[in-house]
Amino acid sequence: MGMDLSNIEEGKKYKVEITGTTYEVEGSQIKSAVCPKCKGAGMTSEKGAEPEMCPVCGGMGMYDYSQAAKIE
């Protein structure tokens, strides 16, 4: 069973831990299941590098926050 997301407030920011990395995510993004790393694009890129498929969402742009290690 995953984490209970019923008490997430849309306008509040949360620290979300996913596979050892912490992201700061707005509650509205959590409720909409938007990936915290790529912000829904499905691709990530660093300055001067070619875009790569997002390792968090696998290129889907969505993430199931109930599977996060921690949300505070």
N, C-alpha and C positions, 0 to 999 in steps of 0.2 A: 504494500500500500504506500502511496506517495504522500507528500506533505499536504496539509490542509491549507488551501489558498483563499478560503472564504473571508478572512479578516484583512486582506490586502486592500489598502486605500489607494485609489487612483492617483491622487496628487502628491503622495508621499514617495520619497526615494528609499530604496532598500539596498543592502549589501547582500549579494547573492553569490554563494560559493558553488562553483561547478568544476569538477575534476581538478581541484587544488588551486583554482584561480578565482579571485574575487572580483566581481563586477558591480558597479553602482547602477541600479536600474530603477526607473520610475514604476510605480504601481500600475499605471495604465499599460505599460509595455508587458508587465507580468500577466495582467488579465487578458491581453491580446495575444500572448504567447510569442512575442517578437524576440528573436535571438539577441542575447545581450552583447555578443561580440561583433556581429556584422550589422546589427540594427535592422535586420530584415532583408538585406541585400543578397545574402547567400554567398557572397564573396568577400574576402578580406585582402588588403594589400598594405604593404609598408611603402614609405616614400622611396621612389626609384625602383621598385620591384614590380614584377608582374602580379596581377590579382590571382589569388588562389581560392579554392573552395574552402568555405568556413569550416574549421575543425569541430566547432561546437554543434552546429546544426546540420552538418553534412551537405550544405548548399541549399537547404530548404527555406532558410530565413525564419524558421519557427523553432521554438524550444519549449518542451514540456517542463515548466518550472516545478511541478510537483516531484520531479526527479532530482532536483537540486540537493546538494549536500546540506546547505544551510541558507536560510533567508532571515536577515535581522533588520 
